[in-house]
Amino acid sequence: MTRSRRLPAAIALASVLSASVFLIAPASAQKKYDTGASDTEIKIGNINPYSGPASAYGMIGRTFEAYFKKVNAEGGVNGRQIKFISYDDGYSPPKTVEQARKLVESDEVLFIFQSLGTAHNSAIQRYMNSKKVPQLFVATGASKFGDPQNFPWTMGWQPNYLSEAHIYAKYLMQNHPNGKIAVLYQNDDYGKEMLKGLKDGLGGKMQIVAEQSYETTDPTINSQMITLKGSGADIFINVATPKFAAQAIRKVAELDWKAVHILNNVSNSVSGVLIPAGLENAKGVLSTQYYKDPTDPKWKDDQGFKDFIAFMDKYFPEGDRASSFTAYGYNAAQSMILVLKQASDTLTRENIMKQAANMKNIELPMLIPGIKINTSATDFYPIEQMQMERFNGTNWELFGPIIGGEAGN
């Protein structure tokens, strides 16, 4: 009697357990993780020059940290907290290699996001691809980082240097067709690619009368600037990272060189470059932009800009609100969060790359209106549009149309 009563109860309990397993199993099966991801956490690695000749870029890494803190405070990504691990490489490629190995092999991150520098990403590109760990949204415009056929685990983010240089060439041919050009460039893949893009864009229609390179270990670029002015050029193209870009702007003023001055995009931060160079010295300098510059008053009533300022006030109050590097970091971090949201519960390295290569007409709140992020399995250049701008002595002013172009064209 007792047994007969227990048996149906046991059967019923077993049925409930079976049903529970049946209901839970599919949900569990949908979750898939690689090293660096779990039900509760996503580990993201980063390498930034917090020290050394490009330490001004350290502001970008600190912005990432603050933005991911915001994401975590708001519940994380699909319920998972981000663990952001960022190391200093002092802008030294051998150190970049060391830090990448540490992130992948010791910290076991899911991927490395926004490692900065052309030579630095070049130094780890083969390693990252051999390990099949995403080297995602690298902080360099070198076109070599948009080559999915040969390096399927590496993807760029910002407009590539060839396209940027072509924009400058187009502007000069339209507005200063008889000018003579002098170029200062960093003696590495970054500087050489900008120089090549400029020459390709000019197509021999304008004359480059002088080229001077510098090493990141050089104390100053004074001698190069004296040589460039002495060439008789009336157009100066400043292809330099922040420290040297600021030196060049100051030297142009000291030499009283009345040249059309074009400054490459990676060094157009008002607080990081132009203030150290002297705002009056920078008046009239030209550059390009693709995101909203925090110093431009035209954005003061823009909701995307208001949200950026609110973020800075709450999560990064010690950060520089006037720096384009914080705006850059804010945009790049938002791009990364979008990819993670798209990846959902399939947090494998393969799916992270798949989702990064599946961004369609994304308009981030702090991108210039009309500039969109697009990627595909064959297009690893997320942003391919820019707009010319001019510094008025206080802030940058955009002018002309948004100019797009496929990488390398």
C-alpha positions as CSV (number, residue, x, y, z in Angstrom):
1,M,0.0,0.0,0.0
2,T,2.7,2.4,1.0
3,R,4.8,1.3,-1.9
4,S,2.0,1.7,-4.4
5,R,1.5,5.2,-3.2
6,R,5.1,6.1,-3.4
7,L,5.6,4.8,-6.9
8,P,3.3,7.2,-8.6
9,A,4.9,10.0,-6.6
10,A,8.3,8.9,-7.7
11,I,7.1,8.6,-11.3
12,A,5.6,12.1,-11.1
13,L,8.9,13.5,-9.6
14,A,10.9,11.9,-12.4
15,S,8.6,13.4,-14.9
16,V,9.0,16.8,-13.5
17,L,12.8,16.4,-13.5
18,S,12.8,15.2,-17.0
19,A,10.6,18.1,-18.1
20,S,12.9,20.5,-16.3
21,V,16.0,19.0,-18.1
22,F,14.1,19.2,-21.3
23,L,13.2,22.8,-20.8
24,I,16.7,23.9,-19.5
25,A,18.8,21.9,-22.0
26,P,18.0,23.9,-25.1
27,A,18.8,27.2,-23.3
28,S,22.1,25.8,-22.1
29,A,22.9,24.5,-25.5
30,Q,22.5,28.0,-27.0
31,K,25.3,29.3,-24.8
32,K,28.8,28.7,-26.2
33,Y,32.0,30.1,-24.8
34,D,35.7,30.3,-25.6
35,T,38.4,31.2,-23.1
36,G,37.7,34.6,-21.7
37,A,33.9,34.4,-21.5
38,S,31.4,32.8,-19.1
39,D,27.9,33.2,-17.9
40,T,29.0,36.1,-15.7
41,E,32.1,37.7,-17.4
42,I,33.8,38.8,-20.6
43,K,37.5,39.5,-20.5
44,I,38.7,42.1,-22.9
45,G,42.5,42.9,-23.4
46,N,44.0,46.2,-24.5
47,I,47.5,47.6,-25.1
48,N,48.1,51.4,-24.9
49,P,51.0,53.7,-24.6
50,Y,50.4,55.1,-21.1
51,S,54.1,56.2,-21.1
52,G,56.7,57.0,-23.7
53,P,56.7,59.3,-26.8
54,A,53.0,58.7,-27.5
55,S,51.7,58.8,-24.0
56,A,49.0,61.4,-25.0
57,Y,47.1,58.4,-26.4
58,G,46.9,57.0,-22.9
59,M,43.7,59.0,-22.6
60,I,42.0,56.6,-25.0
61,G,42.7,53.6,-22.8
62,R,41.5,55.4,-19.7
63,T,38.3,56.3,-21.6
64,F,37.7,52.6,-22.4
65,E,38.0,51.7,-18.8
66,A,35.5,54.4,-17.8
67,Y,33.0,53.4,-20.5
68,F,33.1,49.7,-19.6
69,K,32.6,50.8,-15.9
70,K,29.5,52.5,-17.1
71,V,28.3,49.4,-19.0
72,N,28.9,47.2,-15.9
73,A,27.0,49.6,-13.7
74,E,24.1,49.4,-16.0
75,G,23.9,45.6,-15.9
76,G,26.7,44.6,-18.3
77,V,26.4,43.1,-21.7
78,N,23.6,40.5,-21.9
79,G,24.0,40.2,-18.1
80,R,27.7,39.7,-18.2
81,Q,30.3,42.0,-16.6
82,I,33.2,43.2,-18.6
83,K,36.7,42.7,-17.1
84,F,38.9,45.1,-18.9
85,I,42.7,44.4,-18.7
86,S,44.9,47.1,-20.2
87,Y,48.7,47.2,-20.3
88,D,51.3,49.9,-21.1
89,D,53.7,49.2,-23.9
90,G,55.5,52.6,-23.8
91,Y,54.9,52.7,-27.6
92,S,57.6,50.1,-28.1
93,P,56.8,47.2,-30.4
94,P,58.8,44.6,-28.5
95,K,56.9,45.5,-25.4
96,T,53.6,45.2,-27.3
97,V,54.6,41.6,-28.2
98,E,55.3,40.9,-24.5
99,Q,52.0,42.4,-23.4
100,A,49.9,40.6,-26.1
101,R,51.4,37.2,-25.0
102,K,50.5,38.0,-21.4
103,L,47.0,38.9,-22.2
104,V,46.4,35.8,-24.4
105,E,48.3,33.2,-22.5
106,S,48.2,34.4,-18.8
107,D,45.1,36.6,-18.5
108,E,43.3,34.4,-21.1
109,V,41.2,37.3,-22.6
110,L,38.6,36.5,-25.2
111,F,40.2,39.0,-27.5
112,I,42.4,42.1,-27.7
113,F,40.6,45.4,-28.5
114,Q,42.1,48.6,-29.8
115,S,45.7,47.9,-29.4
116,L,47.4,51.1,-30.5
117,G,50.0,51.8,-33.1
118,T,51.0,50.7,-36.6
119,A,54.3,49.1,-35.9
120,H,53.0,47.7,-32.6
121,N,50.0,45.9,-34.2
122,S,52.3,44.7,-37.0
123,A,54.5,43.1,-34.4
124,I,51.6,41.0,-33.0
125,Q,49.5,40.4,-36.1
126,R,50.9,37.0,-37.0
127,Y,50.9,35.9,-33.4
128,M,47.2,36.8,-32.9
129,N,46.2,35.2,-36.2
130,S,48.2,32.0,-35.4
131,K,46.4,31.8,-32.0
132,K,43.1,32.6,-33.7
133,V,42.4,35.4,-31.1
134,P,40.7,38.5,-32.4
135,Q,42.9,41.5,-32.8
136,L,39.8,43.7,-33.0
137,F,39.3,47.4,-34.0
138,V,43.0,48.1,-33.9
139,A,43.9,51.8,-33.2
140,T,45.8,52.5,-36.4
141,G,44.7,53.5,-39.9
142,A,47.2,51.3,-41.7
143,S,45.5,49.5,-44.6
144,K,47.3,46.2,-43.8
145,F,44.8,45.7,-40.9
146,G,41.9,45.3,-43.3
147,D,43.0,42.1,-45.0
148,P,40.5,39.3,-44.1
149,Q,41.9,36.9,-46.8
150,N,45.4,36.8,-45.2
151,F,44.6,37.9,-41.6
152,P,41.1,36.9,-40.8
153,W,41.5,37.6,-37.0
154,T,42.6,41.3,-37.4
155,M,40.2,44.2,-38.1
156,G,40.7,48.0,-38.3
157,W,38.3,50.6,-37.0
158,Q,39.2,54.2,-38.0
159,P,39.5,55.5,-41.6
160,N,42.7,54.1,-43.2
161,Y,45.7,56.3,-43.9
162,L,45.6,55.9,-47.6
163,S,42.1,57.2,-47.9
164,E,42.9,60.1,-45.5
165,A,45.9,61.1,-47.5
166,H,43.8,60.9,-50.7
167,I,41.4,63.4,-49.2
168,Y,44.3,65.8,-48.5
169,A,45.6,65.4,-52.0
170,K,42.1,66.1,-53.5
171,Y,41.7,69.2,-51.4
172,L,45.2,70.5,-52.4
173,M,44.6,69.9,-56.1
174,Q,41.3,71.7,-56.0
175,N,42.4,74.7,-53.8
176,H,46.2,75.0,-54.2
177,P,47.0,73.4,-57.5
178,N,50.3,75.3,-58.0
179,G,51.6,74.8,-54.5
180,K,54.8,73.1,-53.5
181,I,54.6,70.5,-50.8
182,A,56.9,69.6,-47.9
183,V,56.1,66.6,-45.7
184,L,57.2,65.6,-42.2
185,Y,56.5,62.0,-41.4
186,Q,57.2,59.4,-38.8
187,N,59.7,56.8,-40.0
188,D,57.6,53.7,-39.7
189,D,54.8,52.0,-41.5
190,Y,52.3,54.6,-40.4
191,G,54.3,57.6,-41.7
192,K,55.3,55.8,-44.9
193,E,51.8,54.8,-45.7
194,M,50.5,58.4,-45.3
195,L,53.3,59.6,-47.6
196,K,52.5,56.9,-50.2
197,G,48.8,57.7,-50.1
198,L,49.6,61.4,-50.6
199,K,51.8,60.7,-53.6
200,D,49.2,58.3,-55.1
201,G,46.4,60.8,-54.6
202,L,48.4,63.6,-56.2
203,G,49.2,61.4,-59.2
204,G,52.1,63.6,-60.1
205,K,49.9,66.6,-60.6
206,M,51.5,68.5,-57.7
207,Q,55.2,68.6,-56.6
208,I,56.5,67.3,-53.3
209,V,59.7,69.3,-53.0
210,A,60.9,68.0,-49.6
211,E,60.4,65.0,-47.3
212,Q,61.8,64.7,-43.8
213,S,61.4,61.8,-41.5
214,Y,61.9,61.5,-37.7
215,E,62.3,58.7,-35.2
216,T,60.1,58.4,-32.2
217,T,63.3,58.4,-30.1
218,D,64.3,61.8,-31.5
219,P,64.2,64.6,-28.9
220,T,62.9,67.2,-31.4
221,I,62.2,67.7,-35.1
222,N,63.7,71.2,-35.3
223,S,66.4,70.3,-37.8
224,Q,63.8,68.6,-40.1
225,M,61.5,71.6,-39.9
226,I,64.3,74.0,-40.8
227,T,65.1,71.9,-43.9
228,L,61.5,71.7,-44.9
229,K,61.0,75.4,-44.8
230,G,64.2,75.9,-46.7
231,S,62.9,73.9,-49.6
232,G,60.6,76.8,-50.6
233,A,57.4,74.8,-50.0
234,D,54.2,76.8,-49.4
235,I,52.3,73.7,-48.2
236,F,53.3,71.7,-45.1
237,I,51.9,68.3,-44.4
238,N,52.4,67.2,-40.7
239,V,52.3,63.4,-40.5
240,A,53.2,63.0,-36.8
241,T,52.0,61.6,-33.5
242,P,51.0,64.1,-30.8
243,K,54.4,65.0,-29.2
244,F,56.1,65.7,-32.6
245,A,53.0,67.2,-34.2
246,A,52.9,69.8,-31.4
247,Q,56.6,70.5,-31.9
248,A,56.1,71.0,-35.6
249,I,53.2,73.5,-35.1
250,R,55.3,75.5,-32.7
251,K,58.3,75.4,-35.1
252,V,56.3,76.6,-38.0
253,A,55.3,79.7,-36.0
254,E,58.9,80.3,-34.8
255,L,60.2,80.1,-38.4
256,D,57.4,82.4,-39.6
257,W,56.6,79.9,-42.3
258,K,53.4,81.0,-43.9
259,A,52.4,77.7,-45.4
260,V,49.1,75.9,-45.8
261,H,49.4,73.5,-42.9
262,I,47.6,70.1,-42.9
263,L,47.7,68.0,-39.7
264,N,46.9,64.3,-39.9
265,N,43.8,63.2,-38.0
266,V,45.6,61.1,-35.3
267,S,47.0,64.3,-33.8
268,N,44.2,66.9,-34.1
269,S,43.3,66.8,-30.4
270,V,42.9,70.4,-29.1
271,S,43.9,69.6,-25.5
272,G,46.4,66.9,-26.4
273,V,48.3,68.7,-29.2
274,L,47.1,72.2,-30.1
275,I,47.1,73.6,-26.6
276,P,50.7,72.3,-26.0
277,A,51.6,73.8,-29.4
278,G,50.0,77.1,-28.6
279,L,46.4,77.8,-29.9
280,E,47.5,80.9,-31.8
281,N,50.2,78.9,-33.5
282,A,47.6,76.4,-34.6
283,K,45.1,78.9,-36.1
284,G,44.3,78.0,-39.7
285,V,45.6,74.4,-39.5
286,L,43.6,72.0,-41.6
287,S,42.7,68.4,-40.8
288,T,40.0,65.7,-41.2
289,Q,37.4,64.4,-38.8
290,Y,34.8,61.6,-38.6
291,Y,33.5,62.1,-35.0
292,K,32.2,65.1,-33.1
293,D,35.0,67.2,-31.7
294,P,34.2,68.1,-28.0
295,T,35.5,71.6,-28.6
296,D,33.1,72.5,-31.4
297,P,30.2,74.6,-30.0
298,K,27.9,73.4,-32.9
299,W,27.3,70.2,-30.9
300,K,26.2,71.9,-27.6
301,D,22.5,71.1,-28.1
302,D,23.2,67.7,-29.8
303,Q,21.8,64.8,-27.7
304,G,24.7,62.5,-28.6
305,F,27.1,65.2,-27.3
306,K,25.0,65.8,-24.2
307,D,25.2,62.0,-23.5
308,F,28.9,62.0,-23.9
309,I,29.3,64.9,-21.5
310,A,27.0,63.1,-19.0
311,F,29.2,60.0,-19.3
312,M,32.4,62.1,-18.7
313,D,30.8,63.8,-15.7
314,K,29.7,60.6,-14.0
315,Y,32.3,58.0,-15.0
316,F,35.4,59.9,-16.0
317,P,35.3,63.2,-14.2
318,E,39.1,63.3,-14.1
319,G,39.3,62.8,-17.9
320,D,39.7,65.6,-20.5
321,R,36.4,66.6,-21.9
322,A,38.1,68.8,-24.5
323,S,40.2,66.0,-25.9
324,S,39.3,64.3,-29.1
325,F,41.0,61.2,-27.7
326,T,38.2,60.8,-25.1
327,A,35.6,61.2,-27.9
328,Y,37.5,58.7,-30.0
329,G,37.6,56.2,-27.1
330,Y,33.9,56.7,-26.4
331,N,33.0,55.9,-30.1
332,A,35.3,52.8,-30.3
333,A,34.0,51.4,-27.0
334,Q,30.4,51.8,-28.2
335,S,31.3,49.9,-31.4
336,M,32.7,47.1,-29.2
337,I,29.6,46.8,-27.1
338,L,27.4,46.6,-30.2
339,V,29.5,43.6,-31.4
340,L,29.2,41.9,-28.0
341,K,25.4,42.5,-28.0
342,Q,25.1,41.0,-31.4
343,A,27.2,38.0,-30.3
344,S,24.6,37.3,-27.6
345,D,25.3,34.0,-25.8
346,T,27.7,32.7,-28.4
347,L,30.8,34.3,-27.1
348,T,33.4,32.4,-29.1
349,R,36.3,34.1,-30.8
350,E,35.0,33.0,-34.2
351,N,31.6,34.5,-33.5
352,I,33.1,37.8,-32.2
353,M,34.9,38.2,-35.6
354,K,31.7,37.1,-37.5
355,Q,29.6,39.8,-35.7
356,A,32.4,42.5,-36.1
357,A,32.2,41.7,-39.8
358,N,28.4,42.2,-39.8
359,M,27.9,45.8,-38.9
360,K,25.3,47.5,-41.2
361,N,24.8,51.3,-41.4
362,I,25.7,51.9,-37.7
363,E,25.4,55.6,-36.8
364,L,26.9,56.1,-33.4
365,P,25.7,59.2,-31.4
366,M,29.2,60.8,-31.4
367,L,30.0,60.2,-35.1
368,I,29.5,63.1,-37.4
369,P,25.9,62.8,-38.9
370,G,26.0,60.9,-42.2
371,I,29.1,58.9,-41.3
372,K,28.2,55.2,-40.8
373,I,30.0,52.0,-39.8
374,N,29.7,49.2,-42.3
375,T,31.6,45.9,-42.5
376,S,31.3,42.6,-44.2
377,A,33.3,39.3,-44.6
378,T,35.3,41.0,-47.3
379,D,35.4,44.6,-45.9
380,F,37.4,45.0,-42.6
381,Y,37.4,48.8,-42.7
382,P,34.4,49.9,-40.5
383,I,34.7,53.7,-41.1
384,E,35.6,55.0,-44.6
385,Q,34.2,58.6,-44.5
386,M,35.7,61.8,-43.3
387,Q,35.1,65.6,-43.5
388,M,37.6,68.4,-43.7
389,E,38.0,70.8,-40.8
390,R,39.9,74.0,-40.0
391,F,41.1,75.3,-36.6
392,N,39.9,78.8,-35.9
393,G,42.2,79.5,-32.9
394,T,39.6,78.1,-30.4
395,N,38.0,75.1,-31.9
396,W,37.7,73.0,-35.1
397,E,35.1,74.0,-37.7
398,L,34.0,71.4,-40.2
399,F,33.6,72.4,-43.9
400,G,32.9,70.8,-47.2
401,P,31.1,67.5,-47.9
402,I,31.6,64.2,-46.2
403,I,34.0,62.4,-48.3
404,G,33.9,58.6,-48.7
405,G,36.2,56.2,-50.4
406,E,37.0,52.5,-50.4
407,A,40.3,51.6,-48.7
408,G,43.2,52.3,-50.9
409,N,41.3,54.2,-53.5
